[in-house]
Amino acid sequence: MSEIISREPLTIRDAKWVRLVKTTYLDPNGVERTWESSERCTRPAGVDFDGVGIIAILEKPGAPPELLLQKQYRPPIGKTCIEIPAGLVDAAESPEECAARELFEETGYHGVVMAAEDAEEKSCLMFNDPGWCFTTPRYSGPPADQGEGMCNTNLHFVHVKIDLTDERNQNPKQQLEENEFIEVFTVPLKDLYKECRRLEKEGYGIDARVGSLAEGFEVARKWRFL
């Protein structure tokens, strides 16, 4: 079982994966303000996105569709999180190629990328938290509403179908790196919302991508618009 040994401030000199940034800008009234945020140091040159989140649906004849999920310990919150497969893009890699590679590495499954109704195989570019911390001439603390803005990290969702009748998916084997510890499991799509509630009560952290997907299903159920 993973556990936190210590926690301390990270100096700029020692940071390998992220950096702090101060942005100076003019607001609509022409007032000069500053904004503090962080950036990833991993985005390849010439690429406008950091990675992908993979909405992988398992299909088996005679069975309802299931969503592929993962359990992975996350040191920043000291909890094992419920997540969708995801990963950072490599140089010269498309979102679809990144999704296929990461899916196989993290879960062992081979999937087929599915296009949406508008024929796009990836989602719009989504920013995780584009405005969390800021300072102003009058106020030096974080905003009262802290829901937006920690970093410029972004991603595309890619929808992938996993055919369980495919021989390659009969006995999937993960291709994990030595520092990756990922447990793969599935949840029926119709049960995702209540499963998130149950898992949270058991002490798991719910990744925002999984939680948002579950909330979307619940909104659709309550207002019956699909």
Secondary structure as UniProt FT lines:
FT   HELIX           12..14
FT   STRAND          18..26
FT   TURN            28..29
FT   STRAND          32..40
FT   TURN            45..46
FT   STRAND          51..59
FT   TURN            61..62
FT   STRAND          66..74
FT   TURN            75..78
FT   STRAND          79..83
FT   STRAND          86..88
FT   TURN            91..92
FT   HELIX           95..107
FT   STRAND          112..113
FT   TURN            117..118
FT   STRAND          126..127
FT   TURN            130..131
FT   STRAND          132..135
FT   STRAND          154..163
FT   TURN            164..165
FT   HELIX           167..169
FT   TURN            178..179
FT   STRAND          182..188
FT   HELIX           189..191
FT   HELIX           192..201
FT   TURN            202..203
FT   STRAND          205..206
FT   HELIX           208..223
//
